[in-house]
Amino acid sequence: MEVMYQSTRGKGDLVTASQAILKGLSDDGGLFVPTQIPRLDIPMEKLSRMTYQETAYEVMSRFLTDFTEDELKYCIRSAYDEKFDTDKIAPIHQADGAYFLELYHGATIAFKDMALSILPYLMTTAAKKNGVTNEIVILTATSGDTGKAAMAGFADVPGTRIIVFYPKHGVSPVQEKQMVTQKGKNTYVVGITGNFDDAQTAVKKMFNDKDLENLLGSAGFQFSSANSINIGRLVPQIVYYVYAYSTLIRQGSIKEGEKINIVVPTGNFGNILAAFYAKQMGLPVNKLICASNENKVLYDFFATGTYDRKRDFILTTSPSMDILISSNLERLIFRLTGEDPAACAKLMEELSKGGEYTITPQMKAGLSDFYGNYCTEKETSEAIHQVFEKDHYVIDTHTAVAAGVYKKYKADTKDDTPTVIASTASPYKFTRSVMEAISSDSETMDDFALADALAKLSGTSVPKAVEEIRTAPVLHDCVVDAQDMPATVKKILGIC
């Protein structure tokens, strides 16, 4: 069965998976979605005996149907190798009455590695398949983790350049140090004086700027995206939910066919959308629990049916979730409209022009798969403290938001379904917030001293990703206003 891809806004032809990966964003500004969700038609008992790499092939081959078996296995083999510090790739740790799915064992110690380790291989393979001769310019905005993971993946990959914009004052010190020390002759990192939404909006406008596209083309370039709007990011994320379920079966924690809940700390909605797609494939999932921080635009949406970005932007200790425009929600909206691209495009236009939209009661009824809630900064810190005190297990701020929301879910529903919590970043990426939650002796230390203290307190090792940047020189120090991003891209590419 060949799976094709269409725009959520309806214009343009159907494209293959490789074409959708290359384009990143549809010409009409919409996001690519599969014309049908394939079934996971392989016995779970068989899946439970598979490695992560074997599971990845079974899941991804059903979505990326124009990749040959050899091409896809090459991409998977190249991505999930010694870059990860465990051969399990995504191990599960049981603590505090839940199963924490550790998605931070890659090169940049965040869940973005799970997809961004493979995207460069998918993209360069797709370019060859489609006879692309232009140099591919990966243009992306990051709230902290995507940028570093994307640069690590694309650094010095022939035929590509990568330009990353990030909010100068909206990421953790470790996140920023990881980005500005990134090596690679084809990597460029630019801070902006605004917030993530400013960066993301400007990036989307550049993708939709036909004059810029023509200028790039005449100079031998074309844009593509490494953000979660790219279907090549989303499909690999489905894998680890399937792998988590098969791991729980293999461990004897659940029986085949038994349902699980999945809790995801959510900002741009891509990670929880991947879990939703896994459920649509046939994975036995009961409830998808959407955990927000104090930028609770998604919580309010699930509660009211109105998506309203017209609110103060709050800088929190979980910066990768400091987002008011959750781009991947558009893919769910498209499904809720009954896959009506005109209806979806109208809602997205309302969001763009007026800052909000309201779905119909029938569409809101379609959100029954989801539960939404949020944690305050105080509750986030308390969740880190409680999990550490109870099980001597350290979680980061984003995972703590999920853990705190899961407690609220249990209190609201009394549901005792086995639950997987997506643990999306290493605590060493947010050492100050983590140490302040579990120790009173942290105020005078810098971030690297805090990492050493956390290692001593928790009995874990400081990750290689942190050790490498202790003394690494800053290689990128450009900072611009959001309105100057297009001019900055032209300057970087030498097409001013």
C-alpha positions as CSV (number, residue, x, y, z in Angstrom):
1,M,0.0,0.0,0.0
2,E,1.5,3.3,-1.1
3,V,1.0,6.2,1.3
4,M,0.9,9.6,-0.3
5,Y,0.9,13.0,1.4
6,Q,-1.4,16.0,1.1
7,S,-1.5,19.5,2.5
8,T,-3.7,20.3,5.4
9,R,-4.9,23.3,3.4
10,G,-5.7,21.5,0.3
11,K,-3.8,23.2,-2.5
12,G,-1.1,21.4,-4.6
13,D,-0.8,17.8,-5.8
14,L,-0.3,14.7,-3.7
15,V,3.4,14.0,-3.1
16,T,5.4,11.0,-2.1
17,A,7.0,10.7,1.3
18,S,10.4,11.6,0.0
19,Q,9.0,14.7,-1.7
20,A,7.2,15.8,1.5
21,I,10.4,15.4,3.4
22,L,12.3,17.5,0.9
23,K,9.8,20.3,0.8
24,G,9.1,20.4,4.6
25,L,6.1,22.7,4.2
26,S,3.5,22.7,1.5
27,D,3.4,25.5,-1.1
28,D,0.1,26.7,0.4
29,G,1.6,27.0,3.9
30,G,-0.1,23.8,5.1
31,L,1.6,20.8,6.7
32,F,1.9,17.4,4.9
33,V,-0.2,14.6,6.3
34,P,-0.6,11.0,5.1
35,T,-3.6,10.4,3.0
36,Q,-4.2,7.4,5.2
37,I,-2.8,6.1,8.5
38,P,-1.3,2.6,7.8
39,R,-2.1,-0.3,10.2
40,L,0.6,-1.8,12.4
41,D,-0.1,-5.2,10.9
42,I,2.6,-7.2,12.7
43,P,2.0,-9.3,15.8
44,M,3.0,-7.5,19.0
45,E,4.5,-10.7,20.2
46,K,6.9,-10.5,17.3
47,L,7.6,-6.8,17.8
48,S,8.4,-7.5,21.4
49,R,11.5,-9.5,20.3
50,M,12.8,-6.7,18.0
51,T,15.6,-4.2,18.6
52,Y,14.9,-0.5,18.3
53,Q,16.3,-0.5,14.8
54,E,14.1,-3.4,13.7
55,T,11.0,-1.7,15.2
56,A,11.9,1.5,13.4
57,Y,11.9,-0.3,10.1
58,E,8.5,-1.9,10.7
59,V,6.9,1.4,11.6
60,M,8.6,3.7,9.2
61,S,8.4,1.5,6.2
62,R,4.6,1.7,6.4
63,F,4.7,5.5,6.1
64,L,7.7,6.1,3.9
65,T,6.6,3.8,1.1
66,D,8.7,5.2,-1.7
67,F,11.9,4.4,0.1
68,T,13.3,1.0,-0.8
69,E,14.1,-1.5,2.0
70,D,17.8,-1.0,1.5
71,E,17.5,2.8,1.6
72,L,15.4,2.9,4.7
73,K,17.5,0.3,6.6
74,Y,20.6,2.4,5.6
75,C,19.0,5.5,7.1
76,I,18.0,3.6,10.3
77,R,21.4,1.9,10.7
78,S,23.3,5.2,10.2
79,A,21.1,7.1,12.7
80,Y,20.7,4.7,15.7
81,D,24.3,3.7,16.3
82,E,27.0,4.6,18.8
83,K,25.7,8.2,18.9
84,F,23.4,6.8,21.6
85,D,24.8,5.8,25.0
86,T,22.7,2.7,25.3
87,D,21.9,0.0,22.7
88,K,18.3,0.1,23.8
89,I,18.2,3.6,22.3
90,A,15.0,4.4,24.3
91,P,15.1,2.5,27.7
92,I,12.2,2.6,30.2
93,H,12.7,3.4,33.9
94,Q,9.9,2.6,36.4
95,A,9.5,5.2,39.1
96,D,6.7,7.0,41.0
97,G,4.0,4.7,39.7
98,A,4.7,5.2,36.0
99,Y,7.1,4.1,33.2
100,F,9.5,6.9,32.2
101,L,10.4,6.5,28.5
102,E,13.9,8.0,28.4
103,L,14.3,9.7,25.1
104,Y,17.5,11.6,25.9
105,H,20.3,9.1,25.3
106,G,21.4,10.6,22.0
107,A,24.2,13.1,21.1
108,T,22.5,16.2,22.5
109,I,20.6,14.6,25.4
110,A,17.1,15.5,24.3
111,F,14.3,13.7,22.6
112,K,14.9,15.7,19.4
113,D,17.8,13.3,18.8
114,M,15.4,10.5,18.2
115,A,14.2,12.0,14.9
116,L,17.0,14.4,14.0
117,S,19.6,11.6,14.0
118,I,17.8,10.1,11.0
119,L,16.4,13.2,9.2
120,P,19.7,14.1,7.5
121,Y,19.9,10.5,6.0
122,L,16.2,10.6,5.0
123,M,16.7,14.0,3.4
124,T,19.8,13.2,1.4
125,T,18.4,9.9,0.3
126,A,15.2,11.7,-0.8
127,A,17.3,14.3,-2.7
128,K,19.0,11.6,-4.7
129,K,15.7,9.8,-5.4
130,N,14.2,13.0,-6.7
131,G,17.2,14.2,-8.8
132,V,17.7,17.3,-6.6
133,T,20.9,19.2,-7.5
134,N,20.3,22.4,-5.4
135,E,22.1,22.7,-2.1
136,I,19.5,22.1,0.6
137,V,19.3,24.9,3.2
138,I,17.8,23.6,6.5
139,L,16.0,26.6,8.0
140,T,14.7,26.2,11.5
141,A,13.5,27.9,14.6
142,T,14.2,26.3,18.0
143,S,13.0,26.8,21.5
144,G,16.1,25.1,22.8
145,D,16.6,21.5,21.7
146,T,15.7,21.2,18.0
147,G,18.5,23.6,16.9
148,K,21.4,21.7,18.5
149,A,20.0,18.3,17.5
150,A,19.5,19.4,14.0
151,M,22.9,20.9,13.7
152,A,24.5,17.8,15.2
153,G,22.7,15.8,12.5
154,F,23.5,18.0,9.5
155,A,27.0,19.2,10.5
156,D,29.2,18.8,7.4
157,V,26.6,16.6,5.6
158,P,27.5,17.2,1.8
159,G,24.9,19.2,-0.1
160,T,23.4,20.8,2.9
161,R,23.6,24.0,5.1
162,I,21.7,24.6,8.3
163,I,20.6,27.9,9.7
164,V,19.1,27.9,13.2
165,F,17.4,30.9,14.9
166,Y,16.8,30.8,18.7
167,P,15.4,33.3,21.3
168,K,18.5,34.8,22.8
169,H,17.0,35.1,26.3
170,G,14.7,32.1,26.1
171,V,16.8,29.0,26.5
172,S,18.9,27.5,29.3
173,P,22.6,28.3,29.6
174,V,23.5,24.7,28.7
175,Q,21.1,24.7,25.7
176,E,22.7,28.0,24.4
177,K,26.3,26.8,25.0
178,Q,25.5,23.6,23.0
179,M,24.3,25.7,20.1
180,V,26.9,28.4,20.0
181,T,29.8,26.0,20.2
182,Q,28.5,23.8,17.3
183,K,31.2,22.9,14.8
184,G,30.7,22.3,11.1
185,K,31.5,24.5,8.1
186,N,27.8,24.4,7.0
187,T,26.2,25.3,10.4
188,Y,25.0,28.8,11.4
189,V,23.4,29.8,14.7
190,V,21.6,33.2,15.2
191,G,20.0,34.5,18.3
192,I,17.0,36.8,18.0
193,T,15.8,39.4,20.5
194,G,12.2,38.1,20.4
195,N,10.7,34.8,21.6
196,F,10.4,31.4,19.9
197,D,7.0,32.3,18.3
198,D,8.6,35.3,16.7
199,A,11.3,33.1,15.3
200,Q,8.9,30.4,14.1
201,T,6.6,32.9,12.5
202,A,9.4,34.5,10.6
203,V,10.7,31.1,9.4
204,K,7.2,30.1,8.1
205,K,7.0,33.4,6.2
206,M,10.4,32.8,4.6
207,F,9.1,29.3,3.5
208,N,6.1,31.0,1.9
209,D,8.0,33.9,0.3
210,K,7.9,33.1,-3.5
211,D,10.3,35.9,-4.3
212,L,12.8,34.5,-1.8
213,E,12.3,31.0,-3.2
214,N,13.1,32.2,-6.7
215,L,16.1,34.1,-5.5
216,L,17.4,31.0,-3.7
217,G,16.7,28.8,-6.8
218,S,18.7,31.1,-9.1
219,A,21.6,30.8,-6.6
220,G,21.4,27.0,-6.5
221,F,19.6,26.7,-3.1
222,Q,16.3,25.4,-1.8
223,F,14.8,25.5,1.7
224,S,13.8,22.6,3.8
225,S,12.8,22.3,7.4
226,A,14.1,20.3,10.4
227,N,11.3,21.5,12.6
228,S,8.6,19.1,13.7
229,I,6.5,20.4,10.9
230,N,8.5,18.2,8.6
231,I,6.9,14.8,8.2
232,G,10.4,13.3,8.3
233,R,10.6,14.4,11.9
234,L,7.2,13.1,12.9
235,V,7.3,9.6,11.5
236,P,10.5,8.6,13.5
237,Q,8.8,9.8,16.6
238,I,6.0,7.3,16.2
239,V,8.6,4.5,16.6
240,Y,9.4,5.0,20.2
241,Y,5.8,4.7,21.4
242,V,5.5,1.4,19.6
243,Y,8.9,0.3,21.0
244,A,7.8,1.4,24.6
245,Y,4.7,-0.8,24.3
246,S,6.7,-3.8,23.1
247,T,9.3,-3.2,25.8
248,L,6.6,-3.3,28.5
249,I,5.3,-6.6,27.0
250,R,8.8,-8.1,26.9
251,Q,9.4,-7.0,30.6
252,G,6.1,-8.6,31.6
253,S,4.7,-5.3,32.8
254,I,1.6,-5.5,30.6
255,K,-0.1,-8.2,28.5
256,E,-0.5,-8.0,24.7
257,G,-3.6,-5.9,23.9
258,E,-3.6,-4.2,27.3
259,K,-4.1,-0.5,27.0
260,I,-1.6,2.1,28.2
261,N,-1.8,5.9,28.8
262,I,0.9,8.1,27.3
263,V,1.8,11.5,29.0
264,V,3.7,14.0,26.9
265,P,5.1,17.4,27.9
266,T,3.9,19.5,25.0
267,G,4.8,22.7,23.3
268,N,4.7,22.4,19.5
269,F,2.4,19.4,19.7
270,G,4.6,17.2,17.5
271,N,5.6,14.6,20.1
272,I,2.1,13.9,21.3
273,L,0.8,13.9,17.7
274,A,3.2,11.1,17.0
275,A,1.6,9.2,19.9
276,F,-1.8,9.9,18.4
277,Y,-0.7,8.5,15.1
278,A,0.6,5.4,16.9
279,K,-2.8,4.9,18.4
280,Q,-4.4,5.4,14.9
281,M,-2.0,2.6,13.6
282,G,-3.6,0.3,16.2
283,L,-1.3,0.7,19.3
284,P,-3.5,0.0,22.3
285,V,-3.6,3.4,23.9
286,N,-6.3,4.6,26.3
287,K,-5.7,8.3,26.9
288,L,-3.2,10.8,25.5
289,I,-2.3,13.2,28.3
290,C,-1.2,16.6,27.1
291,A,1.0,18.3,29.7
292,S,1.5,22.1,29.5
293,N,3.6,24.5,31.5
294,E,2.3,28.0,32.5
295,N,2.1,28.9,28.7
296,K,-1.1,26.8,28.8
297,V,-2.5,27.5,25.4
298,L,-3.1,23.8,24.7
299,Y,-4.7,23.2,28.1
300,D,-7.2,26.0,27.5
301,F,-7.8,24.7,24.0
302,F,-8.7,21.2,25.2
303,A,-10.9,22.8,28.0
304,T,-12.8,25.3,25.8
305,G,-12.4,24.4,22.2
306,T,-10.9,27.9,21.6
307,Y,-7.2,28.2,20.6
308,D,-6.1,31.7,21.7
309,R,-2.5,32.8,21.4
310,K,-3.3,36.4,22.5
311,R,-1.7,36.2,26.0
312,D,1.5,37.0,27.8
313,F,4.4,34.9,26.8
314,I,5.9,33.4,30.0
315,L,9.6,32.3,30.3
316,T,9.6,29.2,32.4
317,T,12.1,26.6,33.6
318,S,10.8,24.3,30.8
319,P,11.8,26.5,27.9
320,S,11.3,24.0,25.1
321,M,7.5,24.2,25.9
322,D,7.4,28.1,26.0
323,I,5.3,28.2,22.9
324,L,2.0,29.9,22.1
325,I,1.6,28.7,18.5
326,S,1.6,24.9,18.5
327,S,2.3,24.3,14.8
328,N,1.6,20.6,14.7
329,L,-1.9,21.0,16.2
330,E,-2.9,21.9,12.6
331,R,-2.5,18.2,11.6
332,L,-5.0,17.2,14.4
333,I,-7.3,20.1,13.4
334,F,-7.3,18.8,9.8
335,R,-8.4,15.4,11.1
336,L,-11.0,16.9,13.3
337,T,-12.6,18.7,10.3
338,G,-13.1,15.3,8.6
339,E,-10.0,16.1,6.5
340,D,-11.7,19.2,5.0
341,P,-8.8,21.3,3.8
342,A,-10.9,24.4,3.3
343,A,-12.2,24.3,6.9
344,C,-8.7,23.8,8.2
345,A,-7.3,26.6,6.1
346,K,-10.1,28.9,7.4
347,L,-9.2,28.2,11.0
348,M,-5.5,28.7,10.4
349,E,-6.2,32.0,8.7
350,E,-8.3,33.1,11.7
351,L,-5.3,32.3,13.9
352,S,-2.9,34.2,11.7
353,K,-5.1,37.3,11.4
354,G,-7.0,37.4,14.7
355,G,-4.9,35.3,17.0
356,E,-7.5,32.8,17.8
357,Y,-10.0,30.2,16.4
358,T,-12.8,28.1,17.9
359,I,-13.6,24.6,16.7
360,T,-17.2,23.3,16.4
361,P,-18.8,21.2,19.1
362,Q,-18.6,18.2,16.8
363,M,-14.8,18.8,16.4
364,K,-14.4,19.2,20.1
365,A,-16.1,15.8,20.7
366,G,-13.3,14.4,18.5
367,L,-10.8,15.4,21.2
368,S,-11.9,12.5,23.5
369,D,-8.6,10.7,23.0
370,F,-6.9,13.6,24.9
371,Y,-6.7,14.9,28.4
372,G,-5.1,18.3,29.0
373,N,-3.7,19.9,32.1
374,Y,-0.8,22.1,33.2
375,C,1.7,22.6,36.0
376,T,2.8,25.9,37.6
377,E,6.5,26.5,38.1
378,K,6.1,25.6,41.8
379,E,4.3,22.3,40.9
380,T,7.1,21.5,38.4
381,S,9.8,21.9,41.0
382,E,7.7,19.9,43.5
383,A,7.4,17.0,41.0
384,I,11.2,16.9,40.5
385,H,11.6,16.8,44.3
386,Q,9.0,14.2,44.9
387,V,10.2,11.7,42.3
388,F,13.8,12.1,43.6
389,E,12.8,11.7,47.2
390,K,10.6,8.7,46.5
391,D,12.7,6.8,44.0
392,H,16.1,8.5,43.9
393,Y,15.4,9.2,40.2
394,V,16.2,12.5,38.7
395,I,13.9,14.0,36.0
396,D,14.3,17.3,34.1
397,T,11.8,20.2,34.2
398,H,9.9,19.2,31.1
399,T,9.5,15.6,32.3
400,A,8.4,17.0,35.6
401,V,5.6,18.9,34.0
402,A,4.4,15.6,32.6
403,A,4.8,13.9,35.9
404,G,2.9,16.6,37.7
405,V,0.1,16.6,35.2
406,Y,-0.1,12.8,35.4
407,K,-0.8,13.1,39.1
408,K,-3.6,15.6,38.4
409,Y,-5.0,13.2,35.8
410,K,-5.1,10.3,38.3
411,A,-6.7,12.5,40.9
412,D,-9.4,13.6,38.4
413,T,-10.1,10.2,36.9
414,K,-9.0,7.5,39.4
415,D,-7.6,5.8,36.2
416,D,-5.0,3.2,37.1
417,T,-4.1,2.2,33.5
418,P,-0.4,1.5,33.1
419,T,1.2,4.8,32.0
420,V,4.2,5.8,30.0
421,I,5.7,9.3,30.6
422,A,7.8,10.7,27.7
423,S,11.0,11.8,29.4
424,T,12.1,14.4,26.9
425,A,15.4,15.7,28.2
426,S,18.3,14.8,30.5
427,P,18.2,16.6,33.9
428,Y,21.8,17.7,33.1
429,K,20.4,20.0,30.4
430,F,18.6,22.0,33.2
431,T,20.9,21.5,36.1
432,R,20.1,24.7,38.0
433,S,16.3,24.2,38.1
434,V,16.8,20.5,38.9
435,M,19.3,21.1,41.7
436,E,17.2,23.9,43.2
437,A,14.4,21.4,43.4
438,I,16.3,18.7,45.1
439,S,19.1,20.5,47.0
440,S,19.3,23.8,49.0
441,D,23.1,24.0,48.3
442,S,23.2,25.3,44.7
443,E,22.9,29.1,44.6
444,T,26.6,30.0,44.2
445,M,27.5,27.3,41.6
446,D,27.8,27.8,37.9
447,D,26.0,25.4,35.6
448,F,28.9,23.0,35.2
449,A,29.6,22.9,38.9
450,L,25.9,22.1,39.3
451,A,26.3,19.2,36.9
452,D,29.1,17.8,39.0
453,A,27.0,18.2,42.1
454,L,24.0,16.5,40.5
455,A,26.2,13.6,39.4
456,K,27.4,13.2,43.0
457,L,24.0,13.5,44.5
458,S,22.2,11.2,42.1
459,G,25.0,8.6,41.5
460,T,24.8,9.2,37.7
461,S,27.5,10.3,35.3
462,V,27.7,13.8,33.6
463,P,26.7,13.1,30.0
464,K,29.3,13.4,27.3
465,A,27.3,16.2,25.7
466,V,27.8,18.4,28.8
467,E,31.4,17.5,29.3
468,E,32.2,18.5,25.7
469,I,31.0,22.1,26.0
470,R,32.7,22.9,29.4
471,T,35.6,24.6,27.6
472,A,34.5,24.7,24.0
473,P,34.9,28.1,22.3
474,V,31.9,30.1,21.2
475,L,31.8,29.9,17.4
476,H,28.5,31.7,16.7
477,D,27.7,35.1,18.3
478,C,25.3,36.8,15.9
479,V,22.1,38.3,17.3
480,V,19.4,40.1,15.2
481,D,15.9,41.3,15.5
482,A,13.1,39.0,14.2
483,Q,12.4,41.3,11.3
484,D,16.0,41.1,10.2
485,M,16.0,37.3,9.9
486,P,15.4,37.2,6.0
487,A,18.3,39.6,5.4
488,T,20.4,37.5,7.7
489,V,19.7,34.3,5.7
490,K,20.5,36.1,2.5
491,K,23.8,37.3,4.0
492,I,24.8,33.9,5.2
493,L,24.1,32.4,1.8
494,G,25.8,35.2,0.0
495,I,22.8,36.3,-2.1
496,C,22.3,39.8,-0.7
